[in-house]
Amino acid sequence: MIVGGGAAGLGVARGLQHPLRKAGHSLTLVSTENVFLYQSILPEAAGGTLEPRHVVVPLRTAVRRARVVVGEVERVEAAARLLHLRGVDGDRFELGYDQLVLTPGSRSRTLPVPGLSRHGIGFKSLGEAILLRNHVLARLEAASQRPPRDPRRRAALTFVFVGAGYAGVEALAELEDLVRWAIKHIPDVRAEELRWVLVEARDEILPEIGSGLGGYAARELRSRGIEIRTGTRLDSVEGGVVRLSDGETFPAETLVWTAGVKPEPLAALSELPIDDMGRLRVDAAMRVDGHEGVIWGAGDAAAVPDLLGGGFCPPSAQFATRQGKRLASNLLATLEGREVEPFRFKALGVLCSLGRYKGVAVVLGVRLRGFPAWFLARTYHLLQLPTLNRKVRVVLDWTLALFFPRDVAALGSLHDPTKAFERASKE
Ligand SMILES: Cc1cc2nc3c(=O)[nH]c(=O)nc-3n(C[C@H](O)[C@H](O)[C@H](O)COP(=O)(O)OP(=O)(O)OC[C@H]3O[C@@H](n4cnc5c(N)ncnc54)[C@H](O)[C@@H]3O)c2cc1C
C-alpha cells in the first residue's frame, strides 16, 4: 500500500509493480487525485508555454500494474494495519495493508500574516497555477478599464511574490514574460506601469545555487525591471494594500506566496513518530522508527538522513524520486529476507529557469547561465517526466512555442463554471 502518487510515491510504485506481481502480491496506490503532478515545470503551465494537462500524468497509465484508489487518507491505524480514507464523494472507508509506504509530500508553509490566507495565492498545485495565470491576465483587463490616475489601476498592475527559492523565482520570471507579451495586445496598458516585487526574508535569492549564480539571477531579474527586496518580510496584505517589514506600503491586487513548504500532517494525525518539523522519522533505509519492516516513508514528508551531504535530505524532486527507487528495492529485499541498503545520493546540481531562453544552473560543480542553463533545465525535466506520451506532448508544446507567441487566453470562467447555467435557469 502506497499513500501519495507524487515524485516519491510514483518512484516506489514503478519500482515495485512488476516484482510484486511476479511474486503474487498486490499493489495499491492511494492518492488525492488520479494524476501525478510534475511540479518542477508548473511555472511553465502558468506562463502558457505548456498546456496544463501536459504537466500531469494519469496514475493508471504511469503504473499499470497497481490498483489506484483516489481518496484522502485521514489517518493510519498502525496497530490494526488499517488506513482510514475519505473517497471522492466524501464517503469514509477503510483499507488494510501488510506493508505501508507513506509519501504524502508537503503543503505551503504559511505564517500568521494578516490577510494572507484570504488574499494570497499559493503555487503548489495545478489549480493554483491556472488560477494565478487567469488572475494575472484578468488584472491586465481590469487595469485597461480604469482611468490612468486611478490608484486601483496601479494596484491591478502590481504583482508581489513572497519567497525567492526556485519555485518563486521561476513562477515570477515566467509570468513576467507572459505579461510583457500580453500587453503588446492591450494598447491601454503600458510596460512602464507594471510593477513586479520579489520579497525574500533572507539576504540573497536562490540560496540553493550559491551567491555567485544567485547574484547573476538577481541582476538578470533587475534588468527586466523586477524589484528584489532581500532581508524583507511581508507584514500584512489587507484591503488591497501590501505592507513590508521595511515600512513600505503600496497597493497590489496580486500576492503569490512561495515561501517554503511543510510536511503533510498525515504522520502527526496518525501518531507516528515525527521530528520537530513534523516530518516522519525514518532511518537511512527509510524504515519508520518503531515500525521497521512494515511502515516506510520518503519524500518531502519524511526526514531521510542525507549520508553524503549531512543533516537531512532537502525537499526536492531530485531526492524524492531517488528515495522512491531505493525504498522499492529495500521493501523487496525485506520481503525476500535480504539486507536493506541505506539511501545515498549526491545532488546532481540545481537548475532554475528565468523565463524563455534564460536560466542559471550548477551541475556537477559546473556553473552555467543564460541559454545553456535554460536548455539543460528543459532537457533534464524532459528526461524525468514519466511516460513517453507526456514526454512527446511536452516536446511538441516547447517546439510550437518556438514558432508561435505565448498563449494569452484567460480562462477565468474555469473558476466558476456553473455560474452561466445557474443564471440562465433563473431567467
Ligand atoms: C513550483 C514548484 C517547483 C519545483 N521545482 C523543483 C525543481 O526544479 N527541482 C526539484 O528537485 N524539486 C522541485 N520542486 C519540489 C518537488 O516538486 C517536491 O520536492 C517533490 O514533488 C516532493 O515529492 P513527494 O513525493 O514527497 O511529494 P509530492 O510530489 O507533492 O506528492 C505527494 C502526493 O501525495 C498526495 N497526498 C497528500 N496527502 C495525501 C493523503 N492524506 N492521502 C492521499 N494522498 C495524499 C498528493 O496529492 C500528492 O499526489 C518544486 C516544487 C514546486 C511546488
PDBQT file of the ligand as one rigid body, heavy atoms in Angstrom, charges set to zero:
ROOT
HETATM    1  C1  LIG A 501       6.511  25.160  -8.249  1.00  0.00    +0.000 C 
HETATM    2  C2  LIG A 501       7.474  24.106  -7.805  1.00  0.00    +0.000 A 
HETATM    3  C3  LIG A 501       8.657  23.922  -8.498  1.00  0.00    +0.000 A 
HETATM    4  C4  LIG A 501       9.568  22.945  -8.088  1.00  0.00    +0.000 A 
HETATM    5  N1  LIG A 501      10.719  22.785  -8.803  1.00  0.00    +0.000 NA
HETATM    6  C5  LIG A 501      11.591  21.814  -8.450  1.00  0.00    +0.000 A 
HETATM    7  C6  LIG A 501      12.780  21.605  -9.196  1.00  0.00    +0.000 A 
HETATM    8  O1  LIG A 501      13.037  22.309 -10.187  1.00  0.00    +0.000 OA
HETATM    9  N2  LIG A 501      13.608  20.601  -8.812  1.00  0.00    +0.000 N 
HETATM   10  C7  LIG A 501      13.337  19.799  -7.721  1.00  0.00    +0.000 A 
HETATM   11  O2  LIG A 501      14.129  18.879  -7.421  1.00  0.00    +0.000 OA
HETATM   12  N3  LIG A 501      12.228  19.980  -6.986  1.00  0.00    +0.000 NA
HETATM   13  C8  LIG A 501      11.352  20.974  -7.308  1.00  0.00    +0.000 A 
HETATM   14  N4  LIG A 501      10.210  21.171  -6.569  1.00  0.00    +0.000 N 
HETATM   15  C9  LIG A 501       9.985  20.348  -5.344  1.00  0.00    +0.000 C 
HETATM   16  C10 LIG A 501       9.421  18.974  -5.696  1.00  0.00    +0.000 C 
HETATM   17  O3  LIG A 501       8.365  19.063  -6.605  1.00  0.00    +0.000 OA
HETATM   18  C11 LIG A 501       8.986  18.246  -4.423  1.00  0.00    +0.000 C 
HETATM   19  O4  LIG A 501      10.070  18.214  -3.527  1.00  0.00    +0.000 OA
HETATM   20  C12 LIG A 501       8.564  16.810  -4.726  1.00  0.00    +0.000 C 
HETATM   21  O5  LIG A 501       7.440  16.782  -5.568  1.00  0.00    +0.000 OA
HETATM   22  C13 LIG A 501       8.269  16.036  -3.428  1.00  0.00    +0.000 C 
HETATM   23  O6  LIG A 501       7.833  14.746  -3.744  1.00  0.00    +0.000 OA
HETATM   24  P1  LIG A 501       6.831  13.948  -2.787  1.00  0.00    +0.000 P 
HETATM   25  O7  LIG A 501       6.540  12.655  -3.456  1.00  0.00    +0.000 OA
HETATM   26  O8  LIG A 501       7.341  13.939  -1.410  1.00  0.00    +0.000 OA
HETATM   27  O9  LIG A 501       5.519  14.858  -2.748  1.00  0.00    +0.000 OA
HETATM   28  P2  LIG A 501       4.542  15.260  -3.927  1.00  0.00    +0.000 P 
HETATM   29  O10 LIG A 501       5.212  15.151  -5.236  1.00  0.00    +0.000 OA
HETATM   30  O11 LIG A 501       3.961  16.563  -3.539  1.00  0.00    +0.000 OA
HETATM   31  O12 LIG A 501       3.413  14.134  -3.886  1.00  0.00    +0.000 OA
HETATM   32  C14 LIG A 501       2.590  13.922  -2.767  1.00  0.00    +0.000 C 
HETATM   33  C15 LIG A 501       1.341  13.205  -3.231  1.00  0.00    +0.000 C 
HETATM   34  O13 LIG A 501       0.609  12.744  -2.108  1.00  0.00    +0.000 OA
HETATM   35  C16 LIG A 501      -0.768  13.043  -2.250  1.00  0.00    +0.000 C 
HETATM   36  N5  LIG A 501      -1.313  13.168  -0.890  1.00  0.00    +0.000 N 
HETATM   37  C17 LIG A 501      -1.046  14.106   0.042  1.00  0.00    +0.000 A 
HETATM   38  N6  LIG A 501      -1.706  13.871   1.183  1.00  0.00    +0.000 NA
HETATM   39  C18 LIG A 501      -2.426  12.741   0.964  1.00  0.00    +0.000 A 
HETATM   40  C19 LIG A 501      -3.329  11.989   1.767  1.00  0.00    +0.000 A 
HETATM   41  N7  LIG A 501      -3.626  12.347   3.029  1.00  0.00    +0.000 N 
HETATM   42  N8  LIG A 501      -3.919  10.904   1.227  1.00  0.00    +0.000 NA
HETATM   43  C20 LIG A 501      -3.638  10.520  -0.046  1.00  0.00    +0.000 A 
HETATM   44  N9  LIG A 501      -2.781  11.190  -0.856  1.00  0.00    +0.000 NA
HETATM   45  C21 LIG A 501      -2.177  12.293  -0.349  1.00  0.00    +0.000 A 
HETATM   46  C22 LIG A 501      -0.759  14.369  -3.017  1.00  0.00    +0.000 C 
HETATM   47  O14 LIG A 501      -1.980  14.587  -3.676  1.00  0.00    +0.000 OA
HETATM   48  C23 LIG A 501       0.396  14.116  -3.992  1.00  0.00    +0.000 C 
HETATM   49  O15 LIG A 501      -0.053  13.422  -5.125  1.00  0.00    +0.000 OA
HETATM   50  C24 LIG A 501       9.283  22.141  -6.954  1.00  0.00    +0.000 A 
HETATM   51  C25 LIG A 501       8.081  22.313  -6.264  1.00  0.00    +0.000 A 
HETATM   52  C26 LIG A 501       7.179  23.293  -6.677  1.00  0.00    +0.000 A 
HETATM   53  C27 LIG A 501       5.886  23.475  -5.926  1.00  0.00    +0.000 C 
ENDROOT
TORSDOF 0
